[in-house]
Amino acid sequence: MEAKNSAFMDLVASTPIGKPESEAERRLREAAEWVVDTTEERACEGQKSFLVMCMMTFPAWLLLLFVALGVIKLPFDIPGLDNLLM
């Protein structure tokens, strides 16, 4: 792992800072900026919807966990569930 980090640091240290970028570097930078600009908003929306989905299912998951642990007793008998708990 250390050899990999030092190789990366050597690459970063050898990058010419303050020199004008070449055509290939400019096109690569512009392509990366375009990818970030076009996908960032959609990715944030996906994260928000995933968080909302998790927060909506959390109470049901917690209720089922307590039933499975036997903390909450159901008002009716389910023989299969009783066999699992004992």
C-alpha distances in whole Angstrom, upper triangle without the diagonal:
4,5,5,6,9,10,11,12,14,16,17,18,20,22,25,26,30,31,33,30,31,33,30,28,31,31,28,28,31,30,27,29,32,30,29,32,34,31,31,34,34,31,32,35,33,31,35,36,34,34,38,38,35,38,41,40,38,42,43,40,40,44,43,41,43,46,44,43,47,47,49,52,53,57,57,56,54,54,51,49,51,50,46,46,48
4,5,5,6,9,10,10,12,14,15,16,18,20,24,25,28,29,31,30,31,33,30,28,31,32,28,28,31,31,28,30,33,31,30,33,35,33,32,35,36,33,34,37,35,33,37,39,36,36,40,40,38,40,43,42,41,45,46,43,43,47,46,43,46,49,47,46,49,49,52,55,56,60,60,59,57,57,54,52,54,53,49,49,51
4,5,5,6,9,10,10,12,14,15,16,19,22,24,28,28,30,28,29,31,28,26,29,30,27,27,31,30,27,30,33,31,30,34,35,33,33,36,37,34,35,38,37,35,38,40,38,38,42,42,40,42,45,45,43,47,48,45,46,49,48,46,49,51,49,48,52,52,54,57,59,62,63,62,59,59,56,54,56,55,52,52,54
4,6,5,6,9,10,11,13,14,16,17,21,22,26,27,28,26,26,28,25,23,26,27,24,24,27,26,24,26,29,27,27,30,32,30,29,33,33,30,31,35,33,32,35,37,35,35,39,39,37,40,43,42,41,45,45,42,43,47,46,44,47,49,47,47,51,50,52,55,57,60,61,60,57,58,54,52,55,54,50,50,52
4,5,5,6,9,10,11,12,14,16,19,20,24,25,27,25,26,28,25,23,26,27,23,23,27,26,23,25,28,26,25,29,31,29,28,32,32,29,30,34,32,31,34,36,34,34,38,38,36,38,42,41,40,44,45,42,43,46,46,44,46,49,47,47,50,50,52,55,56,60,61,60,57,58,55,53,55,54,50,51,53
4,5,5,6,9,10,10,12,14,18,19,23,24,26,24,25,28,25,23,26,27,24,24,28,27,25,27,30,29,28,31,33,32,31,34,35,32,33,37,36,34,37,39,37,38,41,42,40,42,45,45,44,47,49,46,46,50,50,47,50,53,51,50,54,53,56,59,60,64,64,64,61,62,58,56,58,58,54,54,56
4,5,5,6,9,10,11,13,16,18,22,22,24,22,23,25,22,20,24,25,22,22,26,25,23,25,28,27,26,30,32,30,30,34,34,31,33,36,35,34,37,39,37,38,42,42,40,43,46,45,44,48,49,46,47,51,50,48,51,54,52,51,55,55,57,60,61,65,65,64,62,62,59,57,59,58,55,55,57
4,5,5,6,9,10,11,15,16,20,20,22,20,21,23,20,18,21,22,19,19,22,22,20,22,25,23,23,26,28,27,26,30,31,28,29,33,32,31,34,36,34,35,38,39,38,40,43,43,42,46,47,44,45,49,48,46,49,52,50,50,53,53,55,58,59,63,63,63,60,61,57,56,58,57,53,54,56
4,5,5,6,8,10,13,14,18,19,21,20,21,24,22,19,22,23,20,20,24,24,21,23,26,25,24,28,30,29,28,31,32,30,31,34,34,32,35,38,36,36,40,41,39,41,44,44,43,47,48,46,47,50,50,48,51,53,52,51,55,54,56,59,60,64,65,64,62,63,60,58,60,59,55,56,58
4,5,5,6,9,12,14,17,18,20,19,20,23,21,18,22,23,21,21,24,25,23,25,28,27,26,30,32,31,30,34,35,33,34,37,37,35,38,41,39,40,43,44,43,45,48,48,47,50,52,49,50,54,53,51,54,57,55,55,58,58,60,63,64,68,68,68,65,66,63,61,63,62,58,59,61
4,5,5,6,10,12,16,16,18,16,17,19,17,15,18,20,17,17,21,21,19,21,24,24,23,27,29,28,28,31,32,30,32,35,34,33,36,39,37,38,42,42,41,43,46,46,46,49,51,48,49,53,53,51,54,56,55,54,58,58,59,62,63,67,67,67,64,65,62,60,63,62,58,59,61
4,5,5,9,10,14,14,16,15,16,19,17,14,17,19,16,16,19,20,18,20,23,22,22,25,27,26,26,29,31,29,30,33,33,32,35,37,36,36,40,41,40,42,45,45,44,48,49,47,48,52,52,50,53,55,54,54,57,56,58,61,62,66,67,66,64,65,62,60,62,62,58,58,61
4,6,8,9,13,14,16,16,18,21,19,16,19,22,19,19,22,23,21,23,26,26,25,28,30,30,29,33,34,32,33,37,36,35,38,41,39,40,43,44,43,45,48,48,47,51,53,50,51,55,55,53,55,58,57,56,60,59,61,64,65,69,70,69,67,68,65,63,65,65,61,61,63
4,6,9,12,12,15,14,15,18,17,15,18,20,18,18,22,23,21,23,26,26,26,28,31,31,30,34,35,33,35,38,38,37,40,42,41,42,45,46,45,47,50,50,50,53,55,53,53,57,57,55,58,61,59,59,62,62,63,67,68,71,72,72,69,70,67,65,67,67,63,63,66
4,6,10,9,11,10,12,15,14,11,14,17,15,14,18,19,18,19,23,23,23,25,28,28,27,31,32,31,32,35,35,35,37,40,39,40,43,44,44,45,48,49,48,52,53,51,52,56,56,54,57,60,58,58,62,61,63,66,67,70,71,71,68,69,66,64,67,66,63,63,65
4,6,6,9,9,11,14,14,12,14,17,16,15,18,20,19,20,24,25,24,26,29,29,29,32,34,33,34,37,38,37,40,42,42,42,45,47,46,48,51,51,51,55,56,54,55,59,59,57,60,63,62,62,65,64,66,69,70,73,74,74,71,73,69,67,70,70,66,66,69
4,6,8,9,12,16,16,13,14,17,17,15,18,20,19,19,23,24,23,25,28,29,28,31,33,32,32,36,37,36,38,41,41,41,44,45,45,46,49,50,50,53,55,53,54,58,58,57,59,62,61,61,64,63,64,68,69,72,73,73,71,72,69,67,70,69,66,66,68
4,7,9,12,15,17,14,14,18,18,16,18,21,20,20,23,25,24,26,29,30,29,32,34,33,34,37,38,37,40,42,42,43,45,47,47,48,51,52,52,55,57,56,56,60,60,59,62,64,64,63,67,66,67,70,71,74,75,76,73,75,72,70,72,72,69,69,71
4,6,9,13,14,12,12,16,16,15,18,20,20,20,23,25,25,26,29,30,30,33,35,34,35,38,39,39,41,44,44,44,47,49,48,50,53,54,54,57,59,57,58,62,62,61,63,66,65,65,68,67,69,72,73,76,77,77,75,76,73,71,74,73,70,70,73
4,7,10,12,10,10,13,14,13,15,18,18,18,21,23,23,24,27,28,28,31,33,33,34,37,38,38,40,42,43,43,46,48,48,49,52,53,53,57,58,57,58,61,62,61,63,66,65,65,69,68,69,72,72,75,76,77,74,76,73,71,73,73,70,70,73
4,7,8,6,6,10,11,10,12,14,15,15,18,20,20,21,24,25,26,29,30,30,31,34,35,35,37,40,40,41,43,45,45,47,49,50,51,54,55,54,55,59,59,58,61,63,62,63,66,65,66,69,69,73,73,74,71,73,70,68,70,70,67,67,70
4,5,5,6,9,10,11,12,14,15,16,18,20,21,22,24,26,27,30,31,31,33,35,36,36,39,41,41,42,45,46,46,48,51,51,52,55,57,55,57,60,60,59,62,64,63,64,67,67,67,70,71,74,74,74,72,73,70,68,71,71,67,68,71
4,6,5,6,9,10,11,12,14,15,16,18,20,21,22,24,26,28,30,30,32,34,35,35,38,40,40,41,44,45,46,48,50,51,51,55,56,54,56,60,59,59,62,64,63,64,67,66,67,70,70,73,74,74,71,73,69,68,71,70,67,68,71
4,5,5,6,9,10,11,12,14,15,17,18,20,21,23,24,27,28,28,30,32,33,33,36,38,38,39,42,43,43,45,48,48,49,53,53,52,54,57,57,56,59,61,60,61,64,64,64,67,67,71,71,71,68,70,66,65,68,67,64,65,68
4,6,5,6,9,10,11,12,14,15,17,18,20,21,22,25,27,26,28,31,31,31,34,36,36,37,40,41,41,43,46,46,47,50,52,50,52,55,55,54,57,59,58,59,62,62,62,65,65,69,69,69,67,68,65,63,66,66,62,63,66
4,5,5,6,9,10,10,12,14,15,16,18,20,21,24,25,25,27,30,30,31,33,35,35,37,39,40,41,43,45,46,47,50,51,50,52,55,55,54,57,60,59,59,63,62,63,66,66,69,69,70,67,69,66,64,67,67,63,64,67
4,5,5,6,9,10,10,12,14,15,16,18,20,23,24,24,26,28,29,30,32,34,34,36,38,39,40,42,44,45,46,49,50,49,51,54,54,53,56,58,57,58,62,61,62,64,64,67,68,68,65,67,64,62,65,65,62,62,66
4,5,5,6,9,10,11,12,14,16,17,18,21,22,22,24,26,27,27,30,32,32,33,36,37,37,39,41,42,43,47,47,46,48,51,51,50,53,55,54,55,58,58,59,61,61,65,65,65,63,64,61,59,62,62,58,59,62
4,5,5,6,9,10,11,12,14,16,16,19,21,20,22,25,25,26,28,30,31,32,34,36,36,38,40,41,42,45,46,45,47,50,50,49,52,54,53,54,58,57,57,60,60,64,64,65,62,64,61,59,62,62,58,59,62
4,5,5,6,9,10,10,12,14,15,18,19,20,21,24,25,26,28,30,30,32,34,35,36,38,40,41,42,45,46,45,47,50,50,50,53,55,54,55,58,57,58,61,61,64,64,65,62,64,61,59,62,62,59,60,63
4,5,5,6,9,10,11,12,14,17,18,18,20,22,23,24,26,28,28,30,32,33,34,36,38,39,40,43,44,43,45,48,48,48,51,53,52,53,56,56,56,59,58,61,62,62,60,61,58,57,60,60,56,57,60
4,5,5,6,9,10,11,12,15,16,16,18,20,21,21,24,26,26,27,30,31,31,33,35,36,37,41,42,40,42,45,45,45,48,50,49,50,53,53,53,56,56,59,60,60,57,59,56,54,57,57,54,54,57
4,5,5,6,9,10,10,13,15,15,17,19,20,21,23,25,25,27,29,30,31,33,35,36,37,40,42,40,42,45,46,45,48,50,50,50,54,53,53,56,56,59,60,60,58,60,57,55,58,58,55,55,58
4,5,5,6,9,10,12,14,14,16,18,19,20,22,24,25,27,28,30,31,33,34,36,37,40,41,40,42,45,45,45,48,50,49,51,54,53,53,56,56,58,59,60,57,59,56,54,58,58,54,55,58
4,6,5,6,8,11,12,12,14,16,16,18,20,21,22,24,26,27,28,30,32,33,34,37,38,37,39,42,42,42,45,47,46,47,50,50,50,53,52,55,56,56,54,56,53,51,54,54,51,52,55
4,6,5,6,9,10,10,12,14,15,16,18,20,20,22,24,25,26,28,30,31,32,35,36,35,37,40,40,40,43,45,45,46,49,48,48,51,51,54,55,55,53,55,52,50,53,53,50,50,54
4,6,6,8,10,11,12,14,15,16,18,20,21,22,24,26,27,28,30,32,33,36,37,37,38,41,42,42,44,46,46,47,50,49,49,52,52,55,55,56,54,56,53,51,55,55,52,52,56
4,6,7,8,10,12,13,14,16,17,18,20,22,23,24,26,28,29,30,32,35,36,35,38,40,40,41,44,45,45,46,49,49,48,51,50,53,54,55,52,54,52,50,53,54,50,51,54
4,6,5,6,9,10,11,12,14,16,17,18,20,21,23,25,26,27,29,32,33,32,34,37,37,37,40,42,41,43,46,45,45,48,47,50,51,51,49,51,48,46,50,50,47,47,51
4,6,5,6,9,10,11,13,14,15,17,19,20,21,23,25,26,27,30,32,31,33,36,36,36,39,41,40,42,44,43,43,46,46,49,50,51,48,51,48,46,49,50,46,46,50
4,5,5,6,9,10,11,13,14,16,17,19,20,21,23,25,26,29,30,30,32,34,35,35,38,40,40,41,44,43,42,45,45,47,48,49,47,50,47,45,48,49,46,46,50
4,5,5,6,9,10,11,12,14,15,17,18,20,21,23,24,27,28,28,30,33,33,33,36,38,38,39,42,41,41,43,43,45,46,47,45,47,45,43,46,47,43,44,48
4,5,5,6,9,10,11,12,14,15,17,18,20,21,22,26,27,26,28,31,31,31,34,36,36,37,40,39,39,42,41,44,45,46,43,46,43,41,44,45,41,42,45
4,5,5,6,9,10,11,12,14,15,17,18,20,21,24,26,25,27,30,30,30,33,35,35,36,39,38,38,40,40,43,44,45,43,45,43,41,44,45,41,41,45
4,5,5,6,9,10,11,12,14,15,17,19,20,23,24,24,26,28,29,30,32,34,34,36,38,37,36,39,39,41,42,43,41,44,41,39,42,44,40,41,44
4,5,5,6,9,10,11,12,14,15,17,18,21,22,22,24,27,27,27,30,32,32,33,36,35,35,37,37,39,40,41,39,41,39,36,40,41,37,38,41
4,6,5,6,9,10,11,12,14,16,16,20,21,20,22,25,25,25,28,30,30,31,34,33,33,36,35,38,39,40,38,40,38,36,39,40,36,36,40
4,5,5,6,9,10,11,12,14,15,18,20,20,21,24,25,25,27,29,30,31,33,32,32,35,34,37,38,39,38,40,38,35,38,40,36,36,40
4,5,5,6,9,10,11,12,14,17,18,18,20,22,23,24,26,28,28,30,32,31,30,33,32,35,36,37,35,38,36,33,36,38,35,35,39
4,5,5,6,9,10,11,12,15,16,16,18,20,21,21,24,26,26,27,30,29,28,31,31,34,34,35,33,36,33,31,34,35,32,32,36
4,5,5,6,9,10,10,14,15,15,16,19,20,20,22,25,25,26,28,27,27,30,30,33,34,35,33,36,33,31,34,35,32,31,35
4,5,5,6,9,10,12,14,14,16,18,19,20,22,24,25,26,28,27,26,29,28,31,32,34,32,35,33,30,33,35,32,32,35
4,6,5,6,9,11,12,12,14,16,17,18,20,22,22,24,26,25,25,27,26,29,30,31,29,32,30,27,30,32,29,29,33
4,5,5,6,9,10,10,12,14,15,15,18,20,20,21,24,23,22,25,25,28,29,30,28,31,28,26,29,30,27,27,30
4,6,5,8,10,10,11,13,15,16,17,19,20,21,23,22,21,24,24,27,28,30,28,31,29,26,29,31,28,27,31
4,6,7,8,9,11,13,14,15,17,18,20,21,23,22,20,23,22,25,26,28,26,29,28,25,28,30,27,27,30
4,6,5,6,9,10,11,12,14,16,17,18,20,19,18,21,20,23,24,25,23,26,24,22,25,26,23,23,27
4,6,5,6,9,10,10,12,14,15,16,18,17,16,19,19,22,24,25,24,26,24,21,24,26,23,22,26
4,5,5,6,9,10,11,12,14,15,17,15,14,17,17,19,21,23,22,25,23,20,22,25,22,21,25
4,5,5,6,9,10,11,12,14,15,15,13,15,15,17,19,20,19,22,20,17,20,22,20,19,23
4,5,5,6,9,10,10,12,14,14,13,16,16,19,20,20,19,21,19,16,19,21,18,17,21
4,5,5,6,9,10,10,12,11,11,14,15,18,19,20,19,22,20,17,19,21,18,17,20
4,5,5,6,9,10,11,10,8,11,11,14,16,17,16,19,18,15,17,19,17,15,19
4,5,5,6,9,10,10,9,11,11,14,15,15,14,16,15,12,14,16,14,13,17
4,5,5,6,9,9,9,12,13,16,17,17,16,18,16,12,14,16,13,12,15
4,5,5,6,5,6,9,10,14,16,16,15,17,16,13,14,16,14,11,15
4,5,5,6,5,6,7,11,12,12,12,14,13,9,11,13,11,9,13
4,5,8,8,9,10,14,14,13,12,13,12,8,9,11,8,7,11
4,6,8,9,12,15,16,15,14,15,14,11,11,12,10,7,10
4,5,6,9,12,13,13,13,14,14,10,9,12,10,7,10
4,6,10,13,15,15,15,17,17,13,13,16,14,11,13
4,6,10,12,13,14,16,16,13,13,16,15,12,15
4,6,8,9,11,13,14,11,10,14,14,11,13
4,5,7,9,12,13,10,11,14,14,13,15
4,7,10,13,15,13,13,16,17,16,17
4,7,10,12,11,11,14,15,15,16
4,6,9,8,8,11,13,12,13
4,6,5,6,9,10,11,12
4,5,5,6,9,10,11
4,5,5,6,9,10
4,5,5,6,9
4,5,5,6
4,6,5
4,6
4
